[in-house]
Amino acid sequence: MSAPREIETLVDRFHRHRDEYARVAYKEAQVCAEFIMPMFEALGWDVYNRQGYAEAYKDVVHQHALRTASGVEAPDYCFRVGGTPKFFLEAKKPSVNVATDVSPAYQLRRYAWTARLPLSVLTDFEEFAIYDTRLKPGMTDKASVSRIGYIPFDQYPDRWEEIASVFSREAILKGSFDRYAEASTGKRGTASVDSEFLAEIEGWRDELARNLALRNRDLSVRELNFAVQRTIDRILFLRICEDRGIEDYGRLQALTNGQNTYARLFELFEQADDRYNSGLFHFRKERERDIPDELSPNLSLDDKVLKGILGRLYYPECPYEFSILPADVLGQVYEQFLGKVIRLTAGHQAKVEDKPEVKKAGGVYYTPTYIVDYIVKNTVGKLLEGCRSPKDASKLRILDPACGSGSFLIVAYQTLLDWHLDWYTKNGPEELAKKSATPVYQAQHLDPDGAPRWLLTTAEKKRILLNGIYGVDIDAQAVEVTKLSLMLKVLEGETGQTINSQMKLFHERALPDLSSNIKCGNSLIGPDFYDGQQLGILDQEEMYRVNVFDWKRAYPAIMEAGGFDAVIGNPPYVRIQRISQEESNYFFSVYETPTSKTDLSQLFLEKALCLVNGNGLVSFICTSQWLSTDYGRNLRAKLGEGLLHSLVDFGSLPVFEKADTYPAIVVLSRSRAESMALTRVTERTQLSLDGIEAVSSRQVPFTSLGSRSWNLNSLDLIALLGRAKRECIELRALGNAYIGVLTGMDEAFVTDADEVKMKGLELKLLYPYAYRGAEVSRYGEVRPHSLVIYPYSPTEDGRPQLIPESVLSREYPAIHEHLQSFKPRLQVRKDSRRFYANGIEWYRQLRPGSFSYIEPRKLLVKGIDTHLCVGLLGENTAFNGANCPGIILNHDDPSLSLLLLGILNSRLISHYLRALCPAKLGGYTRFNATNISSVPLPRVFPALKKEREEFLAIAARAEAMVGLQKMRAKARTPYEQTLIDQEAVVLEKQIDELVYKLYGLTDAEVEIVEHFE
């Protein structure tokens, strides 16, 4: 192949003016414009985007956005095919000695190695150096290390074929570039960035786990795993933000100087919460946000450990360029990382080992990028083809029900971002940018052709993410990694300047809280898993292992609207024989498709069809063995009804490294088709996105298939309960709700343990005092933090009698002195404009109640809330019925008490009382004692309570709920608390159903109650 005429012209011109170009005054931008870019145009690259491709698909990207705060610049150009990076080009001015200068070579290799590109180019046009960038760069490497080609400019005409056969656009499309790179694979010294980075963060985990276990002896194994994972995630997030110029460069590095490293690191974490609003740095309670991390702030960690980790994160010692660490590399690293877990020995020493399920599976298998791209393109991409505007695109909801580290969701999100940017760019971005809530803004740097570059605002990227991306995984750590990856995707292309300016413009923090989008749970097992099982306090290990998930509760609006638009992913391949008998029984009772040897991926296919809406698409990569095995007959029968729209069969090709699988990509829909498109990929060379798309498909009519092996070759709630009331007795027949003790001046009568100790207040007149509604939780044992001074003695019938002041001062001098300090104010208290405490009874209380209210156990109601909330209050405790009405039964009967606890906490009774009790602002209700006492109960209730199975079942579940709340009070991580909350939802749903049955509601009436809110 002879060199094009333009190359000969460029070489001749450079030769004639070489001395001029070699001067320092001749700039890099000039050599790029006059020589390097024309050279690559001759290689077939659309350098100036004359084809008008969307931003995501331009051939050449000038990487202004990747200049980092460290002062180290990214390679100048990234050359891409179909939006996929192929190689970097680092340009230098001719005064730089490309052959010997160490710095530009190390800089290029560091970026390309981190980006996992096999080859890259360093050139000043005078010299053309080719580097194998799979070799891990070392800071002491000479410029010649890893260089596999060096061509002086005067040899370009004679060696043009050598250059063009690798770096021309045509050569890349034909695979020559990949074959050239493949020829160097396995060279001594090669080390992939993912394996090296995995080793790095695994080292962090070992160091952190050992030291945290040593310095925090009370940590449980779950708490230790949580603390280590979160610390790594937070450090990594901030370090990536530094290299992207979003955070000040070197903030983490500065912590290596001085002492109290963890405390100072935590200050950065807290600042990050203020800046980003990310759940990753969520340490304090905020409205409408997830449970905060209250464990990490109280940990102890040695300076030496943290300094060692932080000190290895910076250039030039660090070989990674975090600003361009690809999302799929981060995902693959974390997928492997999550395959191991920390355990504690009997001596509280930390050990890291493979998870049991990973051992059984023989390792962790990450989904190849091209598979993810194909699935997203054929679901999300197809759906976007039918969208005419962002309003249409905003209706799309995309789910990965086994999201792992988030690889599918990252690509789906990027696809949405690309579509929106392309639409805005083509539809008057200048006018859009003038709006106060603009979705786009103009980048500071222009494209090489001088055209403006438009970018999505952070607010728009957040909106797209929160609106369209959803994921679930049974592994809590995987859920956090998915959130981390998505947050980093939001910040791609941002700088500290753009973040700060947009925060000022939109008055909100930079990142979304993804707790409502990405959730932890078992996608296959719902709350009905515990139906029919004997209840007691549920086993904690079972709760963690099963981790039931309620789709309707997790995503109520989406499920109510019919489901998701796209359900995508790589569900786990686990044979049903490897799971517990209880789970197996559940699957066979709930799902249609399992047989004796089924696997979980088959169940995910069936579940996905329940989660997707009528016009949506499902696409998974899963085993293809169901196509021909006996255990696949039920699935074949179901999908053969026209639900399987396409199938890509890979046979036995090694789609997953080191895994003997028979994978296939399926695309399903609830809209029925007459045939499916079958694609058979039979060659290793076809294992790429382009390769799969190049294979012809054929239509297979479902009439040719069967279940045998497929040879491929408003109801008024008041009226409703009024009807029930005619058949019932009221609660007051069994007991009553009371207002308890109202002091008339809490400042004087309500105290706490510290004041009691300081003043020596006599304990005989002190009782624990429940007067804060916030202390009441559903089914929880209320443990008041306050004490009430009760200056009364009991009469024979239990009524309170005010202790005379002479007796009070003599026998309880400390309390008397304390009350004396409030005497002037106590004397002027009024009740309905009437003075009631003047004279000798100046220390009396407004409503002293009765000792019969204090002595027994009682049910305690949260006085003001959006729903009825009832807990338990122990013996010898007082309560303030204005804030917390107390229910006391006529007879002490623990079973009756639990039964009432369950009935009162049910949705039905809550709705009943919300209709009767006074409404408050914000959807709140004041649940008063009078209306609580009028709650209707079945007329047969007193006589037949021992015989009625419904009563016993409600009481048993209420008792289990009490046990769960005790467990929750001891739980120390958000994950533990969330799991317990999920189990509580299961039990409460069962109680609701039993109460519906108890009151004889019809299905239609139940539906009305359920949707009342």
PEMO-V113679 format. One record per residue. RES is the residue in one letter. OMEGA is omega in degrees with one decimal (NA if undefined). BURIAL is + if it has 9 or more other ideal C-beta (glycine too) atoms within 8 Angstrom, else -. Layout:
res-><RES:RES>
omega-><OMEGA:OMEGA>
burial-><BURIAL:BURIAL>
This chain:
res-><M:S:A:P:R:E:I:E:T:L:V:D:R:F:H:R:H:R:D:E:Y:A:R:V:A:Y:K:E:A:Q:V:C:A:E:F:I:M:P:M:F:E:A:L:G:W:D:V:Y:N:R:Q:G:Y:A:E:A:Y:K:D:V:V:H:Q:H:A:L:R:T:A:S:G:V:E:A:P:D:Y:C:F:R:V:G:G:T:P:K:F:F:L:E:A:K:K:P:S:V:N:V:A:T:D:V:S:P:A:Y:Q:L:R:R:Y:A:W:T:A:R:L:P:L:S:V:L:T:D:F:E:E:F:A:I:Y:D:T:R:L:K:P:G:M:T:D:K:A:S:V:S:R:I:G:Y:I:P:F:D:Q:Y:P:D:R:W:E:E:I:A:S:V:F:S:R:E:A:I:L:K:G:S:F:D:R:Y:A:E:A:S:T:G:K:R:G:T:A:S:V:D:S:E:F:L:A:E:I:E:G:W:R:D:E:L:A:R:N:L:A:L:R:N:R:D:L:S:V:R:E:L:N:F:A:V:Q:R:T:I:D:R:I:L:F:L:R:I:C:E:D:R:G:I:E:D:Y:G:R:L:Q:A:L:T:N:G:Q:N:T:Y:A:R:L:F:E:L:F:E:Q:A:D:D:R:Y:N:S:G:L:F:H:F:R:K:E:R:E:R:D:I:P:D:E:L:S:P:N:L:S:L:D:D:K:V:L:K:G:I:L:G:R:L:Y:Y:P:E:C:P:Y:E:F:S:I:L:P:A:D:V:L:G:Q:V:Y:E:Q:F:L:G:K:V:I:R:L:T:A:G:H:Q:A:K:V:E:D:K:P:E:V:K:K:A:G:G:V:Y:Y:T:P:T:Y:I:V:D:Y:I:V:K:N:T:V:G:K:L:L:E:G:C:R:S:P:K:D:A:S:K:L:R:I:L:D:P:A:C:G:S:G:S:F:L:I:V:A:Y:Q:T:L:L:D:W:H:L:D:W:Y:T:K:N:G:P:E:E:L:A:K:K:S:A:T:P:V:Y:Q:A:Q:H:L:D:P:D:G:A:P:R:W:L:L:T:T:A:E:K:K:R:I:L:L:N:G:I:Y:G:V:D:I:D:A:Q:A:V:E:V:T:K:L:S:L:M:L:K:V:L:E:G:E:T:G:Q:T:I:N:S:Q:M:K:L:F:H:E:R:A:L:P:D:L:S:S:N:I:K:C:G:N:S:L:I:G:P:D:F:Y:D:G:Q:Q:L:G:I:L:D:Q:E:E:M:Y:R:V:N:V:F:D:W:K:R:A:Y:P:A:I:M:E:A:G:G:F:D:A:V:I:G:N:P:P:Y:V:R:I:Q:R:I:S:Q:E:E:S:N:Y:F:F:S:V:Y:E:T:P:T:S:K:T:D:L:S:Q:L:F:L:E:K:A:L:C:L:V:N:G:N:G:L:V:S:F:I:C:T:S:Q:W:L:S:T:D:Y:G:R:N:L:R:A:K:L:G:E:G:L:L:H:S:L:V:D:F:G:S:L:P:V:F:E:K:A:D:T:Y:P:A:I:V:V:L:S:R:S:R:A:E:S:M:A:L:T:R:V:T:E:R:T:Q:L:S:L:D:G:I:E:A:V:S:S:R:Q:V:P:F:T:S:L:G:S:R:S:W:N:L:N:S:L:D:L:I:A:L:L:G:R:A:K:R:E:C:I:E:L:R:A:L:G:N:A:Y:I:G:V:L:T:G:M:D:E:A:F:V:T:D:A:D:E:V:K:M:K:G:L:E:L:K:L:L:Y:P:Y:A:Y:R:G:A:E:V:S:R:Y:G:E:V:R:P:H:S:L:V:I:Y:P:Y:S:P:T:E:D:G:R:P:Q:L:I:P:E:S:V:L:S:R:E:Y:P:A:I:H:E:H:L:Q:S:F:K:P:R:L:Q:V:R:K:D:S:R:R:F:Y:A:N:G:I:E:W:Y:R:Q:L:R:P:G:S:F:S:Y:I:E:P:R:K:L:L:V:K:G:I:D:T:H:L:C:V:G:L:L:G:E:N:T:A:F:N:G:A:N:C:P:G:I:I:L:N:H:D:D:P:S:L:S:L:L:L:L:G:I:L:N:S:R:L:I:S:H:Y:L:R:A:L:C:P:A:K:L:G:G:Y:T:R:F:N:A:T:N:I:S:S:V:P:L:P:R:V:F:P:A:L:K:K:E:R:E:E:F:L:A:I:A:A:R:A:E:A:M:V:G:L:Q:K:M:R:A:K:A:R:T:P:Y:E:Q:T:L:I:D:Q:E:A:V:V:L:E:K:Q:I:D:E:L:V:Y:K:L:Y:G:L:T:D:A:E:V:E:I:V:E:H:F:E>
omega-><178.4:-179.0:175.8:-178.3:-177.2:177.9:178.1:178.3:179.1:-179.3:-179.0:-179.2:179.8:-178.7:-176.7:-176.8:-172.9:-178.4:179.3:-178.6:-177.6:179.2:-179.5:-177.2:179.5:-168.2:177.3:-179.4:-179.3:-179.6:177.0:-176.1:-172.0:-173.6:-170.2:179.9:174.4:177.9:-178.4:169.4:177.3:176.9:173.5:-178.1:177.3:-172.0:-174.9:177.1:179.3:178.2:178.1:179.1:173.3:-176.3:-175.9:-173.7:176.2:178.3:-172.1:178.9:174.5:-163.1:175.4:-173.2:-175.2:174.7:-169.3:-178.3:-179.7:-176.3:177.4:-175.6:175.3:172.9:-170.4:-173.3:172.7:-179.7:-171.0:171.1:-178.3:179.9:-179.1:179.4:178.2:176.3:174.2:171.4:174.4:-177.8:175.9:175.5:-173.7:177.7:176.7:178.6:-177.2:-175.5:-172.3:-176.7:-174.6:-170.0:-177.9:178.7:179.6:179.5:179.6:-176.5:-178.9:178.4:-175.4:178.0:178.0:179.6:178.3:174.3:-173.9:-177.1:171.6:-171.5:171.8:-176.6:168.3:-171.6:177.3:178.9:-179.4:-175.6:180.0:-178.9:167.6:-172.1:172.4:176.6:-178.7:-178.5:175.6:-172.9:178.5:-179.2:171.4:-179.1:-177.3:-178.0:178.1:178.8:-176.2:176.3:178.8:-175.4:174.1:-172.6:-176.5:177.1:-178.5:-178.0:-177.4:-175.7:-177.5:-179.5:178.9:178.9:-173.4:-178.0:179.8:-168.8:172.7:179.8:179.2:-179.5:178.9:179.5:-178.5:176.2:-178.4:179.0:-179.1:179.7:177.3:178.9:-178.3:-178.7:-179.3:-177.2:177.0:176.8:-180.0:-180.0:178.5:177.8:-176.0:-177.8:-178.9:179.9:178.8:-179.0:175.0:179.0:-179.5:-175.5:171.8:174.6:176.5:-178.3:-179.8:-177.1:-179.2:-177.2:-178.5:-176.0:178.1:177.9:179.9:-172.9:-178.6:-170.2:-178.3:-179.1:171.6:-178.3:178.1:178.6:178.9:177.5:179.5:-175.9:-179.8:-178.8:-177.2:179.5:178.0:-179.3:-176.5:178.2:-177.8:179.4:-178.0:-180.0:176.6:178.5:176.5:-177.6:177.0:178.9:179.4:174.0:177.3:-177.1:174.1:-179.0:178.5:-179.9:-179.1:-179.5:179.5:175.3:178.6:-176.0:179.8:-173.6:-177.6:179.3:179.6:174.7:-178.2:174.2:176.3:177.8:-178.5:175.2:179.4:177.3:178.6:-175.1:-168.8:-176.9:-176.7:175.4:178.7:-177.7:-173.8:-173.8:-179.3:-177.3:175.4:-178.9:174.5:174.9:-177.3:178.5:-177.3:175.9:178.7:179.7:-173.9:-178.1:-173.9:-178.3:172.7:-177.4:-175.8:178.1:-174.8:-178.7:-178.0:-179.5:177.9:179.6:-175.4:-177.9:-178.6:-173.1:-169.9:174.5:3.8:-178.2:-176.7:-179.1:-175.0:169.4:-170.1:-176.8:-177.1:177.1:-173.0:-179.6:-178.2:175.2:178.4:179.8:179.8:179.5:-178.2:178.4:176.4:-178.3:-177.5:177.0:178.9:-176.7:177.3:172.7:179.3:175.6:178.4:178.4:178.0:172.1:-176.1:175.4:178.8:-179.3:178.9:171.9:-178.4:-178.4:178.4:176.3:-178.6:-177.3:180.0:178.6:178.4:-176.7:-177.1:-180.0:179.1:-176.2:-176.5:176.1:178.0:-179.2:-178.6:-178.0:179.9:-179.0:-176.0:172.8:-179.7:179.1:179.2:-179.6:179.6:177.7:179.7:-179.3:-179.5:-176.8:174.9:177.1:176.8:-177.7:-178.5:178.5:-176.0:177.3:-172.8:-174.7:163.6:-175.1:174.6:-161.8:178.4:-179.3:172.0:-173.8:-179.7:-177.8:177.7:-178.8:177.1:178.9:178.8:178.3:177.0:178.7:-179.0:-178.8:-178.3:-179.7:178.5:-179.2:-179.3:-179.0:-177.9:-173.6:172.8:-179.2:179.8:179.1:178.8:-176.9:179.9:-177.8:-179.7:178.5:-175.9:176.4:-176.8:171.9:-177.8:-179.7:-177.5:-177.3:176.9:172.0:179.3:179.7:178.1:-179.8:178.7:175.4:179.0:-179.7:175.1:174.4:176.4:-179.6:179.6:177.4:176.6:-179.2:-179.0:-179.4:-177.1:-176.6:-166.9:-170.6:-177.7:179.8:178.3:172.0:-178.5:-177.5:-177.6:179.8:176.9:178.1:-179.6:177.6:176.7:178.0:179.9:-178.8:179.6:178.2:177.9:177.2:176.7:-174.5:178.1:178.6:179.6:172.7:176.6:-179.4:-178.6:178.6:-177.5:-178.3:-179.1:174.5:177.3:-176.7:-172.5:175.8:176.3:-179.3:-163.3:-173.0:176.5:169.8:-171.8:-175.7:178.5:-178.7:-176.1:-170.6:180.0:178.0:179.6:-174.5:-174.6:-173.5:-178.3:-178.7:180.0:178.2:-176.0:178.2:175.7:178.8:179.0:-174.2:166.2:171.0:-173.4:-179.0:-174.6:-179.8:177.1:178.8:-179.9:-175.1:-176.3:173.8:-175.6:-174.8:-179.3:-175.8:-178.0:178.4:-177.8:-177.4:-171.6:-176.5:-178.6:-178.2:178.5:-179.2:177.2:176.8:-176.7:178.8:177.3:175.0:-171.1:173.7:178.2:-175.9:-177.5:175.7:-179.1:178.6:-174.6:178.5:-177.1:-178.0:-175.6:179.8:-179.8:178.7:179.2:178.6:-180.0:-178.1:-178.6:-179.8:-173.2:-174.5:-178.2:-166.0:-174.3:171.7:-169.9:-174.3:-176.1:175.5:-173.3:-179.9:176.8:178.1:177.1:177.0:179.4:-179.3:-178.3:178.8:174.8:-176.2:-177.1:178.8:-172.4:-179.8:-174.7:-178.2:174.0:174.4:177.3:160.6:-174.5:177.0:177.7:-173.1:177.5:-179.6:-172.6:-176.7:179.4:-176.8:177.9:-172.7:-178.8:178.0:177.7:-179.5:-178.6:-176.7:178.7:175.7:178.2:-176.9:179.0:-175.1:177.2:-179.5:173.1:-175.7:-179.6:-179.6:-179.7:179.5:-176.0:177.5:176.9:-178.6:173.6:179.2:177.8:-178.9:175.9:-171.1:174.7:173.0:177.9:171.4:-176.9:173.1:176.0:173.0:-168.8:177.8:178.8:-179.9:176.4:177.0:-178.9:176.2:179.3:178.4:-170.9:-175.9:176.7:-178.3:179.5:-177.8:175.1:179.1:178.6:-177.8:179.4:-177.1:179.8:-179.4:179.8:176.7:177.5:179.6:178.4:-179.3:-179.1:176.7:179.4:-177.2:177.2:178.9:174.8:-178.2:178.9:177.3:-175.2:169.0:NA:176.6:179.4:-176.7:177.6:179.9:-179.6:-179.2:172.7:176.3:178.4:-177.4:179.9:-179.7:-171.2:165.9:177.2:-178.7:-177.8:175.7:-179.0:-177.2:-179.0:171.6:-174.1:177.9:172.9:-174.3:171.8:-170.5:-174.6:175.4:-175.5:-178.2:-178.0:-170.2:-176.8:-175.8:177.5:-173.4:-178.6:-179.8:178.1:-178.9:-176.8:-175.7:-179.2:-179.0:-174.8:-173.3:-173.9:-179.1:-178.7:177.0:171.4:-169.3:177.5:-179.5:176.6:178.5:-178.5:-179.3:-177.5:174.2:-178.1:178.5:-177.0:172.3:-178.7:178.8:-174.6:176.1:-176.0:175.9:177.6:172.7:-175.4:-172.1:-176.7:170.7:-176.0:169.4:-178.4:-179.1:174.3:178.9:-178.5:178.1:-176.4:178.5:179.0:-175.9:179.5:177.8:-179.2:-177.7:-178.5:-173.5:-179.1:-172.1:-178.9:178.2:179.2:179.4:178.7:-178.7:179.2:-178.8:179.2:-170.0:-178.5:-178.1:178.4:-175.9:-175.3:177.6:-178.2:171.1:-175.5:176.1:-179.3:175.1:-178.3:-175.0:176.0:-178.6:-174.5:-179.8:-176.9:-177.5:177.4:179.0:-175.9:176.7:-176.1:179.9:-176.4:174.0:177.8:172.8:-174.5:-168.6:-174.3:168.7:-179.2:170.5:-177.0:-176.0:172.5:-168.1:-178.8:-179.9:177.7:177.9:178.5:-176.8:-174.4:176.8:-177.7:176.5:-172.1:-179.2:176.4:176.3:177.4:179.3:177.3:-173.2:175.1:177.8:-174.0:177.1:179.0:179.4:-179.4:-178.7:179.8:-179.5:-179.8:-178.1:-176.9:-179.7:178.3:179.4:178.7:178.7:177.8:178.3:179.1:-178.0:-177.1:179.3:-178.8:179.0:-175.8:-177.8:176.3:178.5:178.9:-178.0:176.9:178.3:-176.5:-171.4:-178.9:177.7:176.5:178.6:175.9:179.1:-179.0:177.6:172.4:-179.8:-174.5:-174.6:-177.0:-178.0:177.0:-179.1:-177.9:-179.2:-178.6:176.5:-178.6:-177.3:-179.0:-172.0:-174.5:-170.5:-169.5:-173.5:-179.0:-175.8:-172.6:-180.0:-179.5:-179.2:-178.4:-179.6:178.7:-179.4:-179.8:-179.7:175.7:177.7:177.2:177.6:177.4:178.3:178.3:-178.8:174.9:177.3:-177.7:179.9:-179.6:-178.5:-172.8:177.7:176.1:-178.6:178.3:-179.0:-179.9:179.1:179.7:177.3:179.6:178.8:177.7:178.2:178.6:-177.7:-179.2:177.2:178.0:178.1:178.3:-177.3:178.4:178.6:175.4:-179.1:-178.8:-178.1:174.8:179.4:173.2:178.3:-179.8:179.9:175.8:179.7:180.0:178.9:-177.4:-175.8:-178.3:-175.2:NA>
burial-><-:-:+:-:-:+:+:+:-:+:+:-:-:+:+:-:-:+:-:-:+:+:-:-:-:+:-:+:-:+:+:+:-:-:+:+:+:+:+:+:+:+:+:-:+:+:+:-:+:-:-:-:+:+:+:+:-:+:+:+:-:+:+:-:-:+:-:+:+:+:-:-:+:+:+:+:+:+:+:+:+:-:-:-:+:+:+:+:+:+:+:+:+:+:-:+:-:+:+:-:+:+:-:+:+:+:+:+:+:+:+:+:+:+:+:+:+:+:+:+:+:+:+:+:+:+:+:+:+:+:+:+:+:+:+:+:+:-:-:-:+:-:+:-:+:+:+:-:-:+:+:-:+:-:-:+:+:-:+:+:-:+:+:+:+:+:+:+:+:-:+:+:-:-:-:+:+:+:-:+:+:-:-:+:-:-:+:-:-:+:+:-:+:+:-:+:+:+:-:+:+:+:-:+:+:+:+:+:+:+:+:+:+:+:+:+:-:-:+:-:+:+:+:+:+:+:+:+:+:+:+:+:+:+:+:+:+:+:+:+:+:+:+:+:+:+:+:-:+:+:+:+:+:-:+:-:-:-:-:-:+:+:-:+:+:+:-:+:+:+:-:+:+:-:+:+:+:+:+:+:+:+:+:-:-:-:-:-:+:+:-:+:+:-:+:+:-:-:+:-:+:-:+:-:+:+:+:+:+:+:+:+:+:+:-:-:-:-:+:+:+:+:+:+:+:-:+:+:+:+:+:+:+:+:+:+:+:+:+:+:-:+:+:+:-:-:-:-:+:+:-:+:-:-:+:-:-:+:-:-:+:-:-:+:+:+:+:+:-:+:+:+:+:+:+:+:+:+:+:+:+:+:+:+:-:-:+:-:-:+:-:+:+:+:-:+:+:+:+:+:+:+:+:+:+:+:+:+:+:+:+:+:+:+:+:+:+:+:+:+:+:+:+:+:+:-:-:-:+:-:-:+:+:-:-:-:-:+:+:+:+:+:+:-:-:-:+:+:-:-:-:-:+:+:+:+:+:+:+:+:+:+:-:+:+:+:-:+:+:+:+:+:+:+:+:+:+:+:+:+:+:+:+:+:+:+:+:+:+:+:+:-:-:+:+:+:-:+:+:-:-:+:+:-:-:+:-:-:-:+:+:+:+:+:+:-:+:+:+:+:+:+:+:-:+:+:+:-:+:+:-:-:-:-:+:-:-:+:-:-:-:-:+:+:-:+:+:+:+:+:+:-:-:+:-:-:-:+:+:-:-:-:+:+:+:+:+:+:+:+:+:-:+:+:-:+:-:-:-:-:-:+:+:+:-:+:+:-:-:-:+:-:+:+:+:-:+:+:+:+:+:+:+:+:+:+:+:+:+:-:+:+:+:-:-:+:+:+:+:+:+:+:+:+:-:+:+:-:+:-:+:+:+:+:+:+:+:+:+:+:-:-:+:+:+:+:+:+:+:+:+:-:+:-:+:+:-:-:+:-:+:+:+:+:+:+:+:+:+:+:-:-:+:-:-:+:+:+:+:+:+:-:-:-:-:+:+:-:+:-:+:+:-:-:+:-:-:-:-:+:-:+:-:-:+:-:-:-:-:-:-:+:-:-:-:-:+:+:-:+:+:-:-:+:+:-:-:+:+:+:+:-:-:+:-:+:+:+:+:+:+:+:+:+:+:-:-:+:+:+:+:-:-:-:+:+:-:-:+:-:+:+:-:-:+:+:+:+:+:+:+:+:+:-:+:+:+:+:+:+:+:+:-:+:-:+:+:+:+:+:+:+:-:+:-:-:-:+:-:+:-:+:+:-:+:-:+:+:-:-:-:+:-:+:+:+:+:+:+:-:-:+:+:-:+:+:+:-:+:-:-:-:-:-:-:+:+:-:-:-:-:+:+:+:+:+:+:+:+:+:+:-:+:+:-:+:-:+:+:+:+:+:+:+:+:-:-:+:+:+:+:+:+:+:-:-:+:+:+:+:+:-:+:+:+:+:+:+:+:-:-:-:-:-:+:+:+:+:+:+:+:+:+:+:+:+:+:+:+:+:+:+:+:+:+:-:+:-:-:-:-:-:-:+:+:+:+:+:+:-:+:+:+:+:+:+:+:+:-:-:+:-:-:+:+:-:-:+:-:+:+:+:+:+:+:+:+:+:+:+:+:+:+:+:+:+:+:+:-:-:+:-:+:+:+:+:+:+:+:+:+:+:+:+:+:+:+:+:+:+:+:+:-:+:+:+:+:+:+:-:+:-:-:-:+:+:-:+:+:-:-:-:->
